[in-house]
Amino acid sequence: MAALRVIVSPPSPSGGRRVRVDGTILGLAQGLPDLVEFLRRAGLEGLDEDDVAQSRLVEWHGGGPDVWTSPS
């Protein structure tokens, strides 16, 4: 099975980051727990927050896994 392409967009002005898997928007994550849940629903089970934060599967745009709010 081919790897999924996961893109986490830069933080929105109101907070949170849009998450896409293979071009489909899964939702607006407010933190790593949300991202883990979105990926679980997309079929990537058994991942925890550390796995997701360190995964090469995830492309972080506009900051890494520790950035969830827009700069002031």
ZIZI-V436070 format. One record per helix or strand of 2 or more residues. SS is the DSSP state (h for helix, s for strand). FROM is the first residue (numbers start at 1). TO is the last residue. Records with the same first field share a line. If there is no record, write none. Layout:
# ZIZI-V436070
SS=FROM-TO / FROM-TO
This chain:
# ZIZI-V436070
s=6-11 / 17-21 / 24-29 / 58-60
h=32-41 / 49-54
